[in-house]
């Protein structure tokens, strides 16, 4: 509407001035009318919603992580965007779902839940962010995107449980050896697709970035070496990493740091404390989660003791241990049990094989040192007592250890001083059904593998009934057990370079599963600084 029209409208509100009107009145009217016209124009052109005045004071999309974290819960009354978010599918895909659970009715199965058990590594319930939709997307941090990717993996694994089996050119997990073969396979594929590990470069060999590769502790050195040269799972960009590897070798610390016969563990503890102090001061990642997305790997018996050097390392971090002893604070929810493999040559040459089930005349076999509380009981009841159960402290001259395993239906695997034993893997390699006799031991990869489907578990109290227990297993049932041993042993084989589903990848997968149970947020980065 033009200015003349507005003047005519306002003229109707006033009587026409008479000749007797004073000149001041006319001047006042001439001053007031233009002022009213300007006010009307401003009112007509101004936006109906003025929240932009408030939101323009918030940090911009290029703000750092602290600013992004500070947006949570801000100005929740000034602008309600929940309705817009629910109508926008693209934004919904980027929104991290808070509660996701993947469980099984059996114990030790794949169990993925959010948030994790570590308080400092969980996220508080989502709060509305009072920003226009475009700005909300722009303030999403790299950590937010990382967590969103993990949430998509959780959802895919959960969906796979009720879906069809995925095809695979190498291997399709199937059978009762797995708690949930479909969930495991999908989880493995998701790991291959996105899992990234940052290996800290600090630390000099031999204690760091080095480890034994040809001994009973070979998994320490072989895993460490593989992670240092790996180009599939390792990332040089810590912002893209899901987990952070602390590359120290407990076996090497015992060799080079510990003073033999001193019984003084403090030099090892100081080494671990100093290392974590170095990486926590140089990088922000340990402090933001208090170690919940960090992991260590040790096959030495003192692995658990080493982790006690730092409370957060023992309580929060993922500990991949051969000595997976629940009586020594091993926690299957967040820790990883890995196999103990005695690689004397560093290769599997000559270690894998064995005849069919029908060509194994010996019922059960054991030979090994007498140490720990269980083995003396085994020898007391069975050494030289029965022709079907060959139990030896020392093998007779000329008798080959591996040939005895290959001639036996069952291989007895009792714990020694520590719960882990390389016999378990040796039995699998030689097609012999393992007989596990232990206390407080969590067998390797129990989050995926259902050990009772391919091994026999005997309590210490039942050692005197060992023959009775084994002979009650029908021939048909034994054939099933032995065939499953042959199928599942691929997960315990060591290869250089690694092959899909082998022991290196299974260790990584177990770490991957533990990371899925942890959720890191920018809020906790702020609170931990």
Buried (B, 14 or more C-beta within 10 A) or exposed (E): EEEEEBEEEBEEEEEEEEEEEEEEEEEEBEEEBEEEBEEBEEEEEEEEEEBEEEBEEBBEBEBEBEBBBBBBEBBBEBBEBEEEBEEBEEBEEBBBEBEBEBBBEEEBBBBBBBBBBBEBBBBEEEEBBBBBBEBBBBBBBEBBEBBBBBBBBBEBBBEBBEEEEEEEEEBEBEBEBBBBBBBBBBBBBBBBEBBBBBBBEEBEEBBBBBBBBBBBBBBBBBBBBBBBEBEEBBBEEBEEBBBBBBBBBBBBBBBBBBEEEEEEBEEBBEBBBEBBEEBBEEBBBBBBBBBBBBBBBBBBBBBBBBBBBBEBBBBBBBBBBBBBBBEBBBBBEBBBBBBBBBBEEBEBEEBBEBEEBEEBEBBBBBBBEBEBEBBEBBBEBBBEEBEBBBBBBEBEEEEEBBEBBBBBBBBBBBBBEBBBBBBBBBBBBBBBBBBBBBBEBBBBBBBBBBBBBBBBBBEBEEBEEBBEBBEEBEEEEBEBBBBBBBBBBBBBBBBBEBBBBBBBBBBBBBBBBBBBBBBBBBBBBBEEE
